[in-house]
Amino acid sequence: MQPGDFLVSEENPEWDLIGLDSENRMRRVLDVALVDQLRQGCLEGTSDLDAAYGLAALAHDELVAFGTDSSQILDDDDIALVLRALRSVLRRLGLKFELPFRDFKGFHGYWSGHGMSGPGGWGARRGYLQEAFEPVFRELNEREDREEAGFIRGVDGQLKNIIFASNGPKPEIILRGAINNVVEISKNTDYCLFYDRPLGDSGLTWTELVAWWREQHQFGDSSDREVGHHLYERLIASCDTSMSESSDFWPEKTIFRTYCKRYGREDGGKQPALLPQVYLHYDPHTRRQRLGKPGILLRERMDFLLLLPRGVRIVIEFDGQQHYAEGDTASPRLYAQMTAEDRKLRLKGHEVYRFGGFELKQPGAGDMLTQFFDELLSRHGL
């Protein structure tokens, strides 16, 4: 997006219209509704990366104009909204941006108190703004270059309706709005979680998931740590639900605990949230209802899902014996089905990683998982 994309034309009510043609009666003003929409969430059809670049250019140009010859288009309220929206979009991209002022008046007070007045003041103010905005433009340009070069290919399409943490009977799902893909869980809502917020280019982080959980359960003034612990207990309850309570080997819990121990700390809020038991596909019938007949969808749920920046989706699976054997006998048929489903996921842009029960039983399994997650996220620049 360009700075001009955030401006609209309107008739100036303060001008004397007598003798002026239609072009001279118009002025450019901020599209407040558009900018506020970006502040609240991503804009359909526009990436946060593109929106951030346009907002940053608009804010920079307007501040330069104000600090040079007062030729800016926006007023104090407008520039304050633009800067708030810019911070929000950059935050969704995992970038931090702060200025020591919030509007034009604040900028004037700042330069007056920091030696940017008098002779040479214009140049000093331009230099200050260039230094403040340059890291943002550089990072946005680098990300754009990586995407254009195919640095990491994400999954096409906008993600909606994450149904996860399933720990009981299968949910019943209806399409409340078929054209817009509005999904509603009509039964067994207590046995799964339903995240329906739009995702920005930053993916889904622990911070965003905890904020959503706080809103869902109205935690009020509870600390993020308290809210996060409550969420953790709900998520881990969905791991290994098919295993006996007496079992001393809980592989999915091992994976989840290891990841949360490494990235679920207070300083790990910007890291991707690990979602357990996520519905990838949905068949409205249960296996029992199909009376032994093969289902249309061989794999409905994945053990874990990570939603990374730039549309990268990582599937992590634990392979118990049921994935490759019938009883105690190895089954080439089951193995072939599993690998065929993996191929379909990869062709759609997902990354798929599998762990076997044997390696998770070995001493040092936690260290092995920690190293894997470190290398995985490092590969994606996290």
N, C-alpha and C positions, 0 to 999 in steps of 0.2 A: 504494500500500500504506500501511497505517496501522501505528503502533508495535505495536499489539496483534497484528498478523499475524505478528510474529516471536516470539511467546510461545505456549507450550503449557501445559496443565494437567497436573500430576502429584501423586500422593499424597506428602505430606511425611513422610518416615520418622522425623523427629525428634520429631514430636508424639505425645502420649499419645492413642491413639484412643478410650479409654473415655469414653463420654458425649458424644462429638462426632458431629454428623451428617456426612453425606458431603460437603456443601459446605464445611464448616469443616476437613475433613481434606485439602483440596486446596490447592495453591499454584501460582502462575504462574512458569514458568522459561523461559529462552531456548531457542528451537528451534535448537540449535547446528548441526545438519545443514543446515538451510535457509540460515542465514547464511553458513556455510562454502561452500555451493554458489554463492551470489552472489559470494563473494570470488573464486572460481575462474573464473566465467563467467556469462553472462546466464542468467536463469531462463526456461524455456519458458512462454510465455503471459503474461509480465510484461515490460514495457519497463524498460530500465535507468533511464530517467527516473523512472518510478513507484517502482522499488526504492530509488533514491537518496533520494527524498523520505522514504520510510518509515524508512530507516536513519538519516538525519540527524535526524528527529524523535525517534526512539528514543534515539539517543546524547545529544541535547540534553536531553531530559526526564530521563534517568537521571543525567546529570552535575549538572543543577540540583537533583534530589532529594538526591543525595549531598552537594552543597555547602550545602544548606539545613538538612535535618533527618535525614539518613542514612536516608531512606525508600525508597531505590532498591531495585529488584527484582534487578538483576544483581550478580554478584560481579566481582572484578578480572579474571579470565580471560574472562568474558563480555563486559565492556565493551571489553577489548582486541581481541577478535574482531570486535565490532561496528564499532569504529573502523577496523580493517584492511579489513573488507569495504566500508565506506563509501568509504575511499580508493580501493579497487580499482574500484568501480562508477563513481565520479566520474572516475577516470582514463580509463575507457572512454568517458566522455562528453566527454573533453577538458578536464576541470576539475581544478585542483589544490587540495588541502585538507590542511593540516598543522596539528596541535596540538603544543605543546611538552611533551606528556606522552602516555603510552600507556594508562594505566589510572587507577583511582580513587586509588591511592596516589601516583601521579605527579602527579595533579591537586592533591592535598592539599599535596604538597611545593611545587608551583608557586605556589599561592595564598599559602602561608606565606612564601615568599621574595619575593613581589611586593606586599606591603602589603594583602592582602585578608583579614587576620585581625582579631580584636578587634571593637569596636563598629562597626557598619555593614558587617561582613564579608560577611554574607549578600547584601546588596544589591550589593556590589562584585563578588562572584562571579557573581551572576545577570547583571549588566551586562557582565562580561567574556565570558561564554558567549554572550550575545545578540550582541555585536559579532563574535565569532569565527564564529558560524553564520549570521548574517544575509546575508552575500554569497552563501552556498551556496543558501539558500532563495530569495533574490531571483532568481538565475540560473535555478534550476529552475522557478520560477513563470513567468518570462519565456519560457522554452522551451516550457512547457506551453501558455501563451497563444498562442504562434506556431503550434503544431501545431493547436490547436483552431480557430484562425482560418484554417487552410489556408495558412499562410505559404509552405511549400514541400511539395508532395505527393510523397512517396516511393513506392516500389514496394511493393505489398501482398505479404504472405507473408514467411516466414523464409528467409534466404538460406543455401544449403548447397552444398557441393561445387563450389568454384571451380577449374576446370581451365583452365590458362593457360600462357603462354610456350611454345606448341607450335612446335617447330622441326624436325619430321621426319614420319615416317609417322603416320597417324591412330591415336590410341589405341583399343584395344578395351575397351569398358566393359560390365560386368555389374552387375546389381542383386543385391547380396549379401543385402539385406533389403528386399524390395519394399514391404512395408507401411510401414516407417519410412524409405524412400528412402535406404537405405545403398548407396552406389555404390562400386565397386572397379574399378580399371584393371587388366585382366588381361594386356594385351600392349602393347608400345611405351611402357612406363612411363618410359624414359629420355628420351623426346622431348617430355615435357610436365611441368608441375608441378601438384600437387594439394593445394589448401588446404582443409582440412575442419574448421577450428576454428570455433566459433560466433562470430558478430559481434555486438558490442554496438551501442548507439545512436550511437557515435562513428564507425562505418564501419570501414574498414581503413586504418590509417596506416602510414607507413614503419617506425616503431618496432615495431609489432606484426608486420609482415612480416619484419623483420630478426630479431626474437626467434624467430619460427617457423623461419626459415632456419638460425639457430644450432642449434636443437634438432634439425632434420632432419639436419644434417651434423656434429653433435657438435664444435663449434668450441672448447668448453671456455673457456679464459681469453683467447681472442682478443678484441681490442677490437671495439666495435660498428662502427667505421670499416672494419676489416679484413673483418668479416662482410658489411657492406653493400656493399663493393667486389666481393666474390665473388658476391653476389646480383646486383649490377648487370651483371656480365659475363655471367651466365646469362640475364638478362632481355633484354639488348640483342642477344644471339645469336639471339633469336627474331624480331627485326624484319627485315623485307625479305628473308625467306628465299627468296622466289620470284624475286629479281632476280639478275642475273649478278654474279659477284664482281668483274668488271672495270668495273662501272657506277660512274660518279662521282656519281651522284645516289641517295641513300638516304633517301627521304622519311620513312619510319617511324622510322629511326634519328635523323633530324633532330628529329622531334617528341619522341622519348623523351629524347634528350640534352638538349634545351632544358629540358624539364620537370625532369629530375634536376639540372641545373646550378642551376636556380632554387630547387627545393624539396628536393633530396636531400642538402643540407648537414647538418652536425651539428645546427644549430638548426631544421631543417625536419622533425624526426622526427614531429611531431604532424600534419603535412600528409598528405592522402590519398596512398596509393601508386598509381602509374600502372601498371596491369597490361596487358602486351601480349598479343595473340593469345589472347583469352579465348573459350572455347566458350559460346555463347549457347544453341544447340540442338545436338542430336546425331542424326545419321542413321548407323546402323551400317554402311551400304554406302558404298563409295567411288564416285566418278563412273565409274570404269572398270568396276566391278562392275555398274553400272546400264546399261552398254552404250549410252550416249547418251540413255537415257530420262530425262525430267525427274525430279529428286529431289522428295521430299515437302517438304523444308526448303530454301528458297532461300538462306538465310544461316545458316551454322553458327557462324562465328567473327566476332568483332568485333576491330578493330585494337587498340583500347585501351578500358579500363574504369576508372572512378574510383568508389569506393564511399564516399560522403560520409555525414555524420551524418544521422539521421532517415530512413534508408532511401532517400536520394537516390542514384540511379545514373546516371552520365554516360557515354555512349558517344561515342568520338571515332574517326572514320573518315578514312582517306586514300583519295581517289578516283583510282586509276590509270586508264589508258585502257580497261582491260578492264571497268570499271564502266559505261561509257556508250558504248562503240564496239565494233563487230565488225570486227577488222582496223583499217583507217584510216577506216572509215565510221561516222559517228554512228548509234547505234541507239536509236530511240525505245522499242523493246521493253525493252532493258536498263535504260534510264533509268526507265521506268514500274515495272519490278520493284523497282528500288532505292528509289524513293519510296514504293511500297506497303509495303515492309518497314519503312521508317522510320515510317510512320504506325502500324503495328502496335506498334512499340516505344514510341512516344509515348503511345498509348492505354493501355499497361500502366504508364505512369508514368516511363519513361526519358526523359532528355534526350539528344538526338542532335546532334552537331556534325560537320560535314564540312570537309575541306581538300582543295583541288585541287592537282594537281601543278604547275600554272603558278605559283600564288602561293608555293609552297614553293621554287621555283627563283629567285625574285626576290631581289635584294640586300636585306638587312635582314629576311630571313625569320625569323631567330632572335628579333629584337626584336619582330616581329609576334606570334610564338607566346608570348613572355614576357608581352606585354601582354594577350593573350587569356586565358592561365591566371590572371593576376592579377585580371582583371575577373571571370572565371568563379568563382573561389573567394571573392572578395570578395562577390559576389552571394549566396553561401550562408553568409556570415558567418565565413569562414575567412581 
